[in-house]
Amino acid sequence: MQRYCLALDLKDDPALIAEYEAYHRNVWPEIQESIRTAGVTALEIYRAGNRMFMIMEVDGSFSFERKSAMDAANPKVQEWEALMWKYQQAIPVAKPGEKWVLMDKIFTL
């Protein structure tokens, strides 16, 4: 099992944040299936203010390149991503066009 942590910001608007969280209480089944099919075995998102952290655990079939290609070919995922971008904004260190930014692990106990 491999674990990845990623960061992304929400637009700093309480109404938009509430809407975003409402969507995530009832994520579309097609989105959940696409995540599982890509090799993600567990996924959690945490929020502090408007900063979000995603923790993904993946199996040996997972790669970011494969997941990106699968997402690009899936109209429902593209619809979800376009909808979510209404609420999201890249963190300051993101590259152009990058949403979720992979974090570097700096400590393990």
N, C-alpha and C positions, 0 to 999 in steps of 0.2 A: 504494500500500500504506500502510495505517495500522497503527501499533503501539500496543497498550495494555498497561499493567502494572498488576497488581492484587495485593492482599495479603490473606491470611487466616491464622489460627492453627490449629494442631492442638491438641488437648488434650495437656497436657504429661505424657504417659504413654508410656514406651518401648514397651510391648507394643502399645498402640493405634497408635502411629506406625508400627511395623513392619507391622501389619495394613493400614494405610492405604497404605503403599508397596507392599505385595504386591498390593493391588487395582489400583494404578496400573502395575504391570508387565504386567497383563493386563486393560486397560480393555475393557468390554463393546463389541462391534462396533456395537451400536445407539447407544451414546454417542458413539463416534468418528464415526459417520455423521451424527448430529445436529449435532455441532460443525462438520463440513465443510459440511453443508447450510446452516448459518447464515451462511456466508461466511468462516469462519476458515480461513486457509491454512496457518498454523503455530501451534503452541501448545507451550510448555514450562513446567514447574513446577519450581521450585528450593526447597530447604528449608535453613534454618539454625536448628538447635534445633527449636522448634515453630512458627516463623514460616515461612510459605510465600509465594513470589512467583510469579505467573503472568505470562508474556509471551505475548501473542497478536498475531499479524499477521493482518490481515483484508483482504478485497477490498471493492470499492465497494458490494456488496449488504448488507454487515453493518451492523446497528445493535443496540444493547443492547435496545431496545424489541422489535424483531423477534425476537431470540434469546429473550428472556423469554417472549414469546407462544408461540413454537414449543415451548419447554421445557414450558410450562404445559399444552399440548395433547398432550404425548407421555408416555404412562404409563410407559414404560421409563426416560425421563429422570427422571421424578418418583420412581420406585423407587430409581434410582441416587443421586439427591440426598438422599433420606431415609436411605439407608444411609450415605452419606458424612458426614452430619451427626452420626452417632455418634462420629466422630473429630475433627470440626471445631468451632471456636468463633470467634466474631467477634473482630476486633481491637478495642482500646479505642475507636477513633474511629468505628466502624461505627454507622450509624443503626439504629434498631429494625427487625428483620427482614432486615437486610442481611448477606450472607455475604462474598463477595469484594468488597473495597473498591478502587475505581479510585484509582490513585496519580497524583500530579501530577509531571510531569517538571520538574526544577529545574536540570538542566545537560545540555548537549550539547557534545561535542568534535568 
